[in-house]
Amino acid sequence: MIKKILYVFALVLSLPSFAAVTENAATELKSRLSELHSFEADFEQQVTDLQGELLQSATGKLQLQQPNKMRWQLDEPNEPDETTLIADGDTVWHQDPYVEQVIAYEQSLAVQGNPLVLLAEPDSDHWQSFQISQPETGRFVIKSESEDSQIASLSLKFEDQKLAKLTFEDRQQQRTQMTFNQIRQNIKLAPELFQFTLPEGYELDDQRRLDE
């Protein structure tokens, strides 16, 4: 599940008529995201399988800061700390309290083929790697052109100019829906939210390709 969030959190053509629709949808989505300098919200998350069977239900908090910064916390009712992902612009840190371990990923690699990169980088060259459509007012569907992406599609729903819902489907056709509440956009977020310090007693699994 965490790897799927990584490929999501971190973004989001054949006939001429479809290409035109895609271009218009991308332009409007870029415009909306360019005005989303920061984002903070609580969320309710549900994961369902291909048949619609509920696999997981949880709550958490998401914070985004353009460019390239994200913090995602999933509440763990049976643990003293939350499962946390922090993207600081260079590294994605995954903190798992269940095994008291932190995994460090190189952020530039983690966002490849990931539609969520578009949320934090509205001016990114990565836009060329995605197909974007707008099936209805306020809703955008983003699909990666790379078959290596774990995320098949990402849907963003805006209500009253606010990002209200995020839904993605993986290659195994599991569907994850995050419904946001207590939404706060373009507020000042503390830099400390996107800085990571290894907790005492935790093991670090460093998977970055660091220079010698």
Disulfide bonds with the S-S distance in Angstrom:
none
